[in-house]
Amino acid sequence: MDKKAKNILVSILWLALAAVLLLLCLRQVDWKQFGQALRLCRWPWVLVSMILGVVVFWLRGSRWQRLLGPIDPEVRPARCFHAYNICMAANLLIPRSGEIIRSVWVSRGMEKMSFDKALGTLLAERVWDVVITLGMAAALLGLLWNRFGSFFMENVVSAIGGAPVLIAAIAALLVLAALFVWLCYRLSSKGGLWGKVWGFFRGMGTGLASFAHMKDGWKFLLETVAIWTIYTLMCWTVLLSLRPVPEFAGLGMADAFFLMILGSISSVVPVPGGFGAYHGLVAGALAAVWGMPFSSAMVFAVLSHESQALTQAISGGLSYIWDGLVKKNGRI
């Protein structure tokens, strides 16, 4: 089986997993109740959530450009913005493919920027996102444990085999990764494949270290805070759109913050666009924590997820068209 066929097979498997997860959620839905809740939706608030999503795309592109700046100052925020849009659209089809595409897109035609260095900055960005997500989850659970703690322990920690199993698995992967990098370093002097792999790791290391060398690091931190604040506002605006539905009448910003964190955690499941994983975790939380019917809970999950999936598809399509026009005019 050639590489192309393997990629197609893997994509089909991930799509099948997403379809199974989504069907398991939808089979629990009372469609009459779902339709009644949907008819009460105030759609302008959903549109506001979509607009906020575009703002997040720009902020993520700008923040990424700050990481790329120490490597190649010629990289512009607009280039990173469009690369990020295309990345998100690609992830709707093939999970995790967008990161590779984004690194290729931003490094194309650049003298100082290479694919491995761009990929290294993405890893640095992901480290920041993981730290922020874990920090927010810890803060929320510490302040509102009585409200959200039991759901988190029963549905998130237990789903991954419990905290000790998770820590052991992460530690084992880190040790194996470190040993492999060390082996590449030791054998790099022989050249050949080992030298190329070590060169790739060195490039990624340069990207990872870019945070320590970038200018105006406070702007990077400010944009990080703004990104996660807007993510919370995106959930909150969807909750506002459902305020006429009795089950959602009392939900506020703290609830939106909790749902935003769960949405971030669901992205760990490598399914295209988070389909199924997001719906199951978020709708399950609304049903378990707030005691609302699963059908009503699914309305929020569908509005929140599908509105952003549509935003990603439109933004990615427009950025792809923009890139085509740039190349047509002879500019990179």
Secondary structure by P-SEA (a helix, b strand, c coil): ccaaaaaaaaaaaaaaaaaaaaaaaaaacaaaaaaaaaaacaaaaaaaaaaaaaaaaaaaaaaaaaaaccccccccaaaaaaaaaaaaaaaacccaaaaaaaaaaaacccccccaaaaaaaaaaaaaaaaaaaaaaaaaaaaacccccaaaaaaccccccccaaaaaaaaaaaaaaaaaaaaaaaaacccccaaaaaaaaaaaaaaaaaccccccaaaaaaaaaaaaaaaaaaaaaaaaaaaccccccccccaaaaaaaaaaaaaaccccccccaaaaaaaaaaaaaacccccaaaaaaaaaaaaaaaaaaaaaaaaaaaaaaaaaaaaccc
